[in-house]
Amino acid sequence: MSPHFDALEIRDPAERERDLFSVLPHFLSGAVAKAEGLADWLSGYDLSKIVDRAALARLPVLRKPELLELQQAKPPFGGFVDPDALEGARVFMSPGPIWEIQGAGADPWQAARAFFAAGVRPGARVHNAFAYHMTPGGFVLDMGARALGCSVFPAGTGNTDMQVEAAEAFRPDVYAGTPDFLKIMLERADRDGRDLSSLRIGLVSGGALFPSLREEYRARGINVLQCYATAEFGVIAYETTGPDGAPLPGMVVNENLIVEIVRPGTDDPVPEGEVGEVVVTSLNPAYPLVRLGTGDLSAVLPEKSPCGRTNMRIRGWMGRADQRTKVKGMFVDPKQIAELTRRHGEIERARLVVTRDGASDAMALHVETFTGTAPDTTAIETTLREVTRVGGRVVLAEPGSLPRDGKVIADEREYSD
């Protein structure tokens, strides 16, 4: 069993940050020497100077559509994998398709900590209903649970009747899978007179765990917590519990990951507490991804978790950052709004609102400007047409009035029947 899963991560946050960034330049140097695609992506940057978050933020964000294009140009990995790591490794293909590789070690996706935080202990039995086919989801939780010292039934997806029959015989303590499939299993067991009363804990991901569903599980005696995971990184963050076993707000970011929140369509970190896109850097030598944009929205919770863990907390999954929207037959992208604000330095923040004007689409760019500046709205409207190929008006907003919800493009169109 890997050590230290029985201890709260209570190191001083500044110390943890120093430790990560003290090894990052050396890691990056080794990574680009092995992964030629990463070397090309970061060409021209002095990686020896990436010693803090400000320096890291000067590197470009690699978003999944770009990674997909690079992999398609040079299949299967686009040069982002250490070729030596392929020997004896599992490889996966997630929807896109995007290819991934399993890292080294007993818990390469760092899932054991999420199980421990949910109340799972060595010796527990885990019914794992994540997919083991083509994508890494099943292996992410499987290997984390076994690293913690649990036994795992690799149930996979589907075959509900067989899964219920197996769970009745195996008597698992823990369910791992999507939030809704547990409900399907429990209701099928009720219908068929099967006994699944051994289940006491759930660790779920890959879908929304609505409060009403969580309470339904609690009423059955099952405490269900969430983790936020992706195929590239495994568990990025996980829920923790208070003294009463109830989940605490937010999710604690996993050790050995550097998580940033950036404004959608840009590479720029947002202020703490503001909603933006989750960007992750992982010190995984097999699959060294630097500033990968997940496409998911979240925000940093500034206070330390009441559970005692001291690492950064995020609010969990808050939607998708990809706000690309079709207006008058043309796609408008957050990157275009970022380009407009770059051209007009007086703009501090911009939000494009798309509505309907009768039977036609209409755009209005709401802008906050820096104090003391006098924006030329006519010039901004001209730039808006140039970068989007769609005309729109500019609306001056009071400082601080635009929502800090991560939306660069707000589609407010309503269509009547």
N, C-alpha and C positions, 0 to 999 in steps of 0.2 A: 504493500500500500504506500502511495506517495505520502510524504510527511506533511504536517502542518495544516491539514484540513480541519483539525480539531481546535484550532486557535483562531481567534478573531484577528483580522488584519488591522492592527492598531498602530502600525508604524507612523511616525510623524510624516504627514503628507509631503512636506518640503524635502525630507530625506528620501522618500520614495521617488520623487521627481528628479532629484539630483542623481540617484542611482540609475534611473532609466536613461537620462540624457548623457550621463558620463560614458555609457557604453554605446550610445547610438552612433557616433561618428565611426567607430571601429566596425560596428555591425554593418553600416551602410557601405563602407569600403569593401568589406568582404562580400556583401550581397551583389554589388555591381560587378565585381570581378567574376562572379559565378553566373549571374543572370543577365544575359546581354540585352534582353528587352528592357529591363529596369535601367541598365546602364544607358541605353539610348534615351529613355524617358527623362532621366535626370542629367543628361549631358549638359555641360555648361555650368553646373552648380558646384560650388566648393562644399563637398559633403563633410569636410573636416570641421566646418564652422557651425554644423547643426547641433548646437549644445544647449538649446532651450526652446521653448514654445515659439518665441518670436522668430527665431531663425528657421524653425520647422515650417512656420506659416509662409515663408518665402518660397517654399517648394510648391510645384503645381499639384492641384488635386486631380487624381486619376479617377474618373467616373466610370461606372460599369459599362455604358455604351462604348466608351473609348477602349476599355480593356477588351471588350468583345471584338471590336474591330482589329485590335492588335493580335488577338488570338486567331482570328480568321485569316489574317494576313500571313501568320506564321504558326500554323496549328502544331500541337493543340494548345500550348501554354503561352504563346507569344513571346517566349524568352523570359518569362517572369518566374521560372522555376529553376532551382539549382539542379542540373542534370544528374549530379551524383546522388541526389536524394531520391531519384526514381527507383533505384535498386531496392527491391523488396517492399515497395510502397503501394498503397491503394491509390487509385486515381478516380475522380468522380466527374460527372457532367451534370451541372445544374441547368435549369431552364434558361434559355438565352440563345444558344447554349454557351455557358461559361465553364471552363475546365478548372478543377482544383486538385490538389494533392494532399494526402494525409501527412502531417508532420511527424517528427520522431517523438518517442517517449510513450509512457503509459497513458497519458491524458493530453494528447496534442492539442485538443480544442478547449482545454481548461474548463471542463464541465463539472468536475468533482466539487469545486467550491460552491457551485449553485445548488447541488444536491445537499451539501452539508448545511448551507444557509436555510434550506427548506425544512430541515429537521431530520434528514436521512443520516443514518449512522452505519458503520461497518456491520455486516451480517444481514442487512436488510435485503429483501427480495424485490426486484424491480421488473414490472411488466412494461416493456418498451414498445410502444405502438407507433414510433416514428419509422419512416420508410428507410429500408436498407438497400433499395434498388436504385442504382445510378447516382443518386445524390448522397451526400455524407450525413444527412440528418440523423439516421438511426445510429451510425457509428459515433457521432459526437456525444450523444447521451450514453450510449452503451459503454464506451471506453471510460467516460468520466465516472459512471457508477461503479464499474469494476475497479478503477483506480482507488476509489474510496473503500473498497472491500465488500461490495454488494454482489449478489448473484443476479444475473440478468436473463430474462426470457425474451429473445429477439422476436417479438410478435409481428413487427412490421405493420403494414396497413391492410385494411379490408378484412374479409373473412370473419365478420363479427361473431357469428355463432361459435366458430372454432376458438376465437380469442376468449370469449366468455367461458367456454368449457375449460380451456387451458388455465385461465385465471382462477376458476373455482378449485382446480386441482393443485395448482402451484401455490396458492394462498399468498399472493404478493402483498407487501406492505405499501408499495409505491407504484403509482402510475406515472409513466412518462409518455407524452404524446401531445397532440393538439388539444385545445380546451374542449372542443365540442365532441370529440370521439369518446371521451370518458362518459359523457352523458348518454351517448348511444349505447355504450357497453352496459351501463347501469340499468337503463330502461329495458334492454334486451334480457338482462338477468332477471329483472322483476317479472317480465312477461313469462319467462320460461321456468321460473322457480329456482334459479341458480343463486348461489351464495357468494357474493363478492364483498362480504363484510370485513374481510382482512385488510382492505385498502384503507390507509390512514393519511397518506400524503400524496399529493400530485405535483409534478414539476412539468409545466406546460410551456409551449412556444409555438410559433408558426401561425398564430391567429389571435383574435381578441378574446380576452377573458373578461366578459362583462360582469359588473358587480353582482347582478342578479344571479348569474350562473355560479359565481364564486360562493355566494350565500347558499345556493341550493346544495352545493357540495358540502359546505360546512354543516348544513342541517343533517346530512348523511354521515357526519363524522369524518369527512375528508378535508384536510387543509391543503388547498391548492395554491401554489405560488408560480410566478412566471419568470422565465429568463428570456433575454433578448439575444438572439443568436443569428449568425449568417454562415453561409457555407464557406466563405473565405477565412473567417476568423474563429468560428465556433462561438462560444458564449462570450458576448461582449459585456453584458451586465446582467445582474440577477436581483430578484427581490429578497429581502430579509424579513425576519419576524421580530416582534416585540416580546416582552415577558409573557404575554397571554397567548403567544403563538400566532396572533393575527399579523398579516403583512403590514409592513411599514411603507410610507410613501416613497416613491421613487425606486431606483435600482442602483446598486453599487457596481461601479465599473470593475472589470476583472483586472487582476494584477498582470503586469508585463504587456499591457496594451496602452497606447497613447490615444486618447479620444479627444477630438476637437468638435466644436459646433460652428459651422460656417454658414454665411448667408447664401441661400440657394442661388446658383448661377455664378457664384464667385468662388475665390479661394480664401476669402477673408473671414477669420473668426469673428463671431458676434460677441457682444458683451454678455457676461455671466447672467443667466436667467432668461435670455432671449431665445426664442425658438429658431432653429436652423437645421441644416443637414448634418447628420452624424458622419464624421470623417475619422478613419482609424488607421493607425500605424502599428504594425505588429513586428516584433523581433523574432520572426519565424524564419530560420535560415533556409528551410526547404522551399518556402513560398513567400519571399520577402516583398510584402506590399506596403508601400509608403504613401500615406495620405490618400487612401482609397475612399472615395465617396460612396456611402452605402445606399444613397437615395432615400433614406429614412429621415424623418424629422424628430427632433427631441430638443431638450434644453437642460442646462446644468442646474441642479439644486445646490445652492451655495452652502447650506449648513451640513455639518457632519451627521451621519446617520445615528439615530438614537440607539441602534443595536450595538454601537461601539466600533464598527468598522470605519476607517478613516479615509478610504479612497474616495475619489470623485463620485458623486451620484448624478444620475440623469433621470429625467421624468419618465423614461420608458418610451415606447413607440407612440408617436403622435401623428402619424400619417406619412405621406410620400412627399419628397422634395421636388419630384419631377412635375412641374406645373406648366409644361409645354401645352399651349392651348391654340386651337384653330380659330382665327378671327377673319371673317370675310374670305374664307377659303385659304388663308395663309397661316402657317404655324408661327406663333410668337413664343419665344423662349426666354427664361430668366436671364440667360447669358446676354441677350440683346439689351435688356434693361440695364444690366451691369455695364455694358459698353456705353450706353447713353450717359449714365452717371459718371463714367470715367471721362467722357468728353466735356462734361459740365461740372467743373470742380465745385461750383456753389451748391450742388445738390448733396445733402447729407443722407437722404433716404428717399426711395421711390417705390411706389406700389401702383401697378397697372390694374385698373378695374375694368372688366369687360361686362357690358350689359347689352340689352336690346333696345333699339330705338325703332318702335313699330315692328316692321318685318326685317330690319337690318341689324347687324352687329354694330356696337359702338364701343370705343375705347376712351378712357380718361386716365391720364397719368397724374396721380396725386404725388406731390413732391414736398418734402421738408427741406429747407435750405439752411445753411449755416448762418448763425446770427450775424447781422451786419451786411449781408450780401443782398444784391438787388438782381434777382434772376430775370433773364430775358425769356419770357414764356414763348414768344414767337420763335426764337432760335431753338428752344427745347422742342417745340412742336415739329420744327423742320427736321431735327435730328431723329425724333421719334419715327417720322415717316421714312427717313433714310435707312434706319437700322431694322425696322420691322416690315417695311413695304406696305404699311397700313396707316392711314391717317387717324389722328386722335387729338383730343384737346388736353391741355395741361391745367391742372388745378393746384393752386398753392395751398398747402395745409399748414396749420399752426404747428410750431415745434412740439414734438412729443405726442402728436395726435394720431399718427398712423399706428395701427396695431403692431405689436412685436410678436406676431404669431408665426413667423417664418414664411409668410406668403409674399412673394414678389409679384405674382399674377393672381388676382382674385376673380374667378369666373362667377359672376352673379346673374347670369342669364337665366330667365325663367321661360319655359316654353309651355304654352297652353295647348290643350288637345284640339 
